[in-house]
């Protein structure tokens, strides 16, 4: 099950579980659409893979399976 991480690993922007701006790679690294399109140029700096829009978990499922609250921020972002 996806963790639904709460922030962009590059700019630390909040990405709530219902955010249409969240992007993830196959390892679930999480970034905002602006960072993916800008400094990351569509490539994950952690694994070298591409990105897809993060699915939005329905509110009914979110109550039972909450999003992660652990923030991850890279020390440096391209």
MDAnalysis code that builds the backbone (N, CA, C; Angstrom):
import MDAnalysis as mda
import numpy as np

u = mda.Universe.empty(234, n_residues=78, atom_resindex=np.repeat(np.arange(78), 3), trajectory=True)
u.add_TopologyAttr("name", ["N", "CA", "C"] * 78)
u.add_TopologyAttr("resid", np.arange(1, 79))
u.add_TopologyAttr("resname", ["UNK", "UNK", "UNK", "UNK", "UNK", "UNK", "UNK", "UNK", "UNK", "UNK", "UNK", "UNK", "UNK", "UNK", "UNK", "UNK", "UNK", "UNK", "UNK", "UNK", "UNK", "UNK", "UNK", "UNK", "UNK", "UNK", "UNK", "UNK", "UNK", "UNK", "UNK", "UNK", "UNK", "UNK", "UNK", "UNK", "UNK", "UNK", "UNK", "UNK", "UNK", "UNK", "UNK", "UNK", "UNK", "UNK", "UNK", "UNK", "UNK", "UNK", "UNK", "UNK", "UNK", "UNK", "UNK", "UNK", "UNK", "UNK", "UNK", "UNK", "UNK", "UNK", "UNK", "UNK", "UNK", "UNK", "UNK", "UNK", "UNK", "UNK", "UNK", "UNK", "UNK", "UNK", "UNK", "UNK", "UNK", "UNK"])
u.atoms.positions = np.array([
    [0.842, -1.171, 0.000],
    [0.000, 0.000, 0.000],
    [0.891, 1.238, 0.000],
    [0.526, 2.234, -0.777],
    [1.298, 3.475, -0.846],
    [1.307, 4.200, 0.500],
    [2.460, 4.774, 0.835],
    [2.593, 5.527, 2.079],
    [1.868, 6.874, 2.029],
    [1.765, 7.453, 0.843],
    [1.222, 8.803, 0.675],
    [2.018, 9.787, 1.542],
    [3.278, 9.934, 1.205],
    [4.170, 10.814, 1.965],
    [3.666, 12.250, 1.921],
    [3.890, 13.009, 2.992],
    [3.240, 14.311, 3.163],
    [3.901, 15.521, 2.520],
    [5.055, 15.318, 1.847],
    [5.760, 16.498, 1.339],
    [6.639, 16.165, 0.134],
    [7.047, 17.227, -0.546],
    [8.000, 17.113, -1.647],
    [9.394, 16.944, -1.046],
    [10.130, 15.948, -1.508],
    [11.470, 15.694, -0.992],
    [12.475, 16.761, -1.425],
    [12.116, 17.571, -2.402],
    [13.023, 18.601, -2.905],
    [12.783, 19.945, -2.214],
    [11.571, 20.454, -2.281],
    [11.284, 21.805, -1.753],
    [10.513, 21.794, -0.433],
    [10.145, 20.614, 0.054],
    [9.404, 20.421, 1.305],
    [7.984, 20.990, 1.263],
    [7.450, 21.200, 0.073],
    [6.063, 21.656, -0.076],
    [5.119, 20.593, 0.467],
    [4.080, 21.011, 1.163],
    [3.067, 20.087, 1.663],
    [2.334, 19.434, 0.495],
    [2.168, 18.121, 0.564],
    [1.422, 17.369, -0.438],
    [0.425, 16.472, 0.297],
    [-0.735, 17.038, 0.647],
    [-1.731, 16.245, 1.366],
    [-2.185, 15.045, 0.535],
    [-2.820, 14.070, 1.163],
    [-3.214, 12.847, 0.455],
    [-4.092, 13.083, -0.772],
    [-4.814, 14.190, -0.814],
    [-5.686, 14.459, -1.964],
    [-5.055, 15.407, -2.979],
    [-3.751, 15.619, -2.884],
    [-3.077, 16.549, -3.790],
    [-2.917, 15.977, -5.195],
    [-3.355, 16.736, -6.170],
    [-3.166, 16.362, -7.568],
    [-1.769, 16.759, -8.046],
    [-1.003, 17.436, -7.210],
    [0.348, 17.904, -7.556],
    [1.438, 16.914, -7.167],
    [1.111, 15.826, -6.470],
    [2.106, 14.853, -6.013],
    [2.512, 13.917, -7.144],
    [3.816, 13.671, -7.236],
    [4.366, 12.736, -8.215],
    [5.221, 11.725, -7.464],
    [5.181, 10.458, -7.908],
    [5.980, 9.422, -7.271],
    [6.728, 8.614, -8.324],
    [7.844, 8.004, -7.900],
    [8.566, 7.072, -8.761],
    [8.198, 5.659, -8.314],
    [8.817, 4.640, -8.886],
    [8.468, 3.263, -8.522],
    [8.893, 2.903, -7.105],
    [9.796, 3.684, -6.505],
    [10.196, 3.446, -5.123],
    [9.424, 4.334, -4.161],
    [8.441, 5.054, -4.683],
    [7.565, 5.928, -3.913],
    [8.250, 7.202, -3.424],
    [9.387, 7.554, -4.023],
    [9.980, 8.863, -3.745],
    [8.911, 9.870, -4.160],
    [8.726, 10.921, -3.394],
    [7.606, 11.835, -3.604],
    [8.093, 13.259, -3.829],
    [7.622, 13.859, -4.907],
    [7.999, 15.219, -5.267],
    [6.769, 15.956, -5.790],
    [6.826, 17.277, -5.788],
    [5.715, 18.060, -6.340],
    [5.898, 18.190, -7.851],
    [4.817, 18.497, -8.533],
    [4.841, 18.624, -9.990],
    [5.819, 19.703, -10.442],
    [5.920, 20.810, -9.678],
    [6.840, 21.892, -10.055],
    [8.293, 21.435, -10.023],
    [8.690, 20.698, -9.001],
    [10.076, 20.219, -8.917],
    [10.365, 19.163, -9.975],
    [9.387, 18.285, -10.256],
    [9.570, 17.262, -11.283],
    [9.777, 17.919, -12.653],
    [8.971, 18.913, -12.959],
    [9.073, 19.587, -14.256],
    [10.278, 20.524, -14.320],
    [10.675, 21.075, -13.176],
    [11.770, 22.040, -13.138],
    [13.113, 21.398, -12.883],
    [13.643, 21.533, -11.661],
    [15.005, 21.098, -11.397],
    [15.267, 19.604, -11.593],
    [14.259, 18.761, -11.416],
    [14.483, 17.321, -11.563],
    [14.410, 16.852, -13.009],
    [13.820, 17.662, -13.870],
    [13.710, 17.348, -15.306],
    [13.132, 15.953, -15.573],
    [12.143, 15.558, -14.729],
    [11.436, 14.306, -14.951],
    [12.167, 13.051, -14.506],
    [13.307, 13.196, -13.828],
    [14.076, 12.037, -13.387],
    [14.251, 12.053, -11.880],
    [13.956, 10.947, -11.235],
    [14.094, 10.852, -9.786],
    [15.572, 10.915, -9.399],
    [15.945, 11.839, -8.511],
    [17.347, 11.947, -8.114],
    [17.803, 10.812, -7.206],
    [16.864, 10.047, -6.672],
    [17.208, 8.933, -5.786],
    [17.480, 7.644, -6.551],
    [16.653, 7.344, -7.544],
    [16.772, 6.056, -8.227],
    [16.990, 6.172, -9.737],
    [16.818, 7.375, -10.305],
    [17.019, 7.558, -11.736],
    [15.803, 7.226, -12.581],
    [14.709, 6.836, -11.936],
    [13.490, 6.486, -12.664],
    [12.632, 7.689, -13.001],
    [11.523, 7.423, -13.650],
    [10.581, 8.473, -14.017],
    [9.505, 8.627, -12.959],
    [8.543, 9.487, -13.250],
    [7.482, 9.796, -12.299],
    [6.105, 9.570, -12.893],
    [5.145, 9.341, -12.004],
    [3.730, 9.260, -12.362],
    [2.952, 10.035, -11.311],
    [1.763, 10.473, -11.661],
    [0.900, 11.135, -10.682],
    [0.587, 10.161, -9.566],
    [0.643, 10.647, -8.331],
    [0.317, 9.785, -7.198],
    [-1.201, 9.627, -7.133],
    [-1.696, 8.396, -7.011],
    [-3.142, 8.194, -6.903],
    [-3.695, 8.843, -5.634],
    [-4.943, 9.224, -5.693],
    [-5.610, 9.801, -4.531],
    [-6.443, 8.708, -3.870],
    [-6.150, 8.459, -2.597],
    [-6.883, 7.444, -1.843],
    [-8.243, 8.017, -1.445],
    [-9.336, 7.301, -1.690],
    [-10.659, 7.797, -1.314],
    [-10.727, 8.082, 0.193],
    [-11.486, 9.085, 0.569],
    [-11.597, 9.502, 1.964],
    [-12.031, 8.350, 2.870],
    [-12.902, 7.503, 2.385],
    [-13.354, 6.380, 3.213],
    [-12.205, 5.421, 3.507],
    [-11.333, 5.200, 2.548],
    [-10.174, 4.327, 2.763],
    [-9.092, 5.043, 3.565],
    [-9.000, 6.349, 3.410],
    [-7.995, 7.137, 4.129],
    [-8.231, 7.078, 5.636],
    [-9.468, 7.011, 6.036],
    [-9.778, 6.909, 7.460],
    [-9.247, 5.598, 8.047],
    [-9.323, 4.554, 7.273],
    [-8.852, 3.238, 7.741],
    [-7.357, 3.043, 7.508],
    [-6.853, 3.605, 6.421],
    [-5.446, 3.480, 6.045],
    [-4.861, 4.885, 5.871],
    [-4.488, 5.546, 6.967],
    [-4.041, 6.942, 6.904],
    [-2.725, 7.128, 6.163],
    [-2.532, 8.345, 5.687],
    [-1.293, 8.722, 5.013],
    [-0.155, 8.822, 6.016],
    [1.050, 8.707, 5.525],
    [2.237, 8.848, 6.371],
    [2.348, 10.283, 6.881],
    [2.931, 10.437, 8.050],
    [3.203, 11.783, 8.579],
    [4.705, 12.043, 8.618],
    [5.511, 11.049, 8.204],
    [6.968, 11.184, 8.207],
    [7.434, 11.983, 6.991],
    [8.046, 13.120, 7.257],
    [8.540, 13.988, 6.188],
    [9.937, 13.532, 5.768],
    [10.169, 13.519, 4.463],
    [11.476, 13.173, 3.906],
    [11.925, 14.366, 3.073],
    [13.146, 14.862, 3.330],
    [13.683, 15.975, 2.560],
    [15.125, 15.655, 2.204],
    [15.444, 15.747, 0.923],
    [16.818, 15.514, 0.468],
    [17.715, 16.654, 0.944],
    [18.971, 16.328, 1.238],
    [19.925, 17.372, 1.666],
    [20.204, 18.343, 0.530],
    [20.284, 17.840, -0.677],
    [20.488, 18.723, -1.833],
    [19.568, 18.277, -2.947],
    [19.075, 19.223, -3.674],
    [18.163, 18.936, -4.774],
    [18.696, 19.685, -5.997],
    [18.784, 18.998, -7.128],
    [19.357, 19.664, -8.318],
    [18.729, 21.001, -8.642],
])
